[in-house]
Amino acid sequence: MFLADKVVPLAYDPGIKPNDAGLPGLEVLKQVVGSINLFGIIAVVGALAVSAGVWAWGHHSGGHQAEANGKKGVLVSAGAALLLGAANGVVAFFSTLGTQVH
């Protein structure tokens, strides 16, 4: 018996595909996740405003540590906004990429 004959049964495809009509409450779950995403975006706007204020305060008061922390906060807030805004696209991209694995 060859090695390939032993490995072929391990590559069994169970045939499971995403089903958007499979469970009740899917629309409610989508609304909840969308609301969580919105709260995250609103929190990022607040964090960005506070970080920009700390950055400006640190710059004008000579507080180099506060200025550095404000810069970091602005960059982290911008990154979080990018990820929250692109969440659907990132998940769709990797989900589509995952369907191509055989």
Summary of the structure (lengths in Angstrom):
residues: 102
radius of gyration: 23.1
end to end distance: 23.6
largest distance: 77.4
contacts: 217
relative contact order: 0.09
helix: 78%
strand: 0%
